[in-house]
Amino acid sequence: MSKEAVDERNRVVVSVFGEEYPIKGPGRPEYLQELAATVDRKMRQVSEAHPRLSVNRVAVMAALLLADDLSKLREQHERLTEVYEEEWERRKDRKPSE
């Protein structure tokens, strides 16, 4: 059995806020690059808005903003799931037209 078949984690070097980080994770290397690009964009947005913040504070603020985005998306997903389930139940209970 090849090592690739056993270890499904990919290794990639990503760049975030001017620093390179070798990371290993599941999924396509392109996906890991996309994640890093998202973090990089958010850190740059924070840094542009608050140029006097240290890199550590920029990173924490970016992490908080990304966590806020994720939380809002989870809430939206839950609401949409509820609407979908209600509609499914409504349609399921309908009698077929004759």
C-alpha positions, -999 to 999 in steps of 0.1 A, spaced: 0 0 0 14 34 -10 21 61 16 -4 84 -3 -32 58 2 -25 57 40 -19 95 46 -47 115 30 -34 147 45 -18 172 20 11 194 27 12 229 13 29 262 21 5 291 24 11 328 27 -8 348 53 -1 385 60 34 383 45 44 351 63 47 316 49 33 287 69 38 250 60 5 232 68 -8 198 66 -45 189 63 -72 169 46 -86 181 13 -71 195 -18 -41 218 -16 -61 244 -35 -87 244 -8 -60 250 19 -47 278 -2 -82 293 -5 -86 292 33 -53 309 38 -63 336 12 -95 342 31 -76 347 64 -50 369 46 -78 391 31 -95 396 65 -62 404 82 -54 430 55 -88 445 59 -83 449 96 -48 462 92 -60 488 67 -88 500 90 -65 500 120 -29 505 109 -15 509 144 -25 474 156 2 448 162 2 417 140 -11 397 169 -40 420 174 -47 421 137 -48 383 138 -72 382 168 -95 408 153 -95 389 120 -103 357 138 -132 373 156 -146 388 124 -143 354 107 -160 337 137 -188 363 135 -192 355 98 -194 318 106 -219 323 134 -242 344 112 -240 318 84 -248 290 109 -279 309 121 -290 315 85 -285 278 77 -306 268 107 -334 292 97 -334 280 61 -333 244 73 -364 251 95 -382 267 66 -373 238 43 -385 212 69 -418 231 75 -424 233 37 -416 196 34 -441 187 61 -467 209 46 -463 194 11 -461 159 25 -494 163 43 -512 175 12 -535 151 -6 -527 145 -42 -549 164 -67 -573 142 -85 
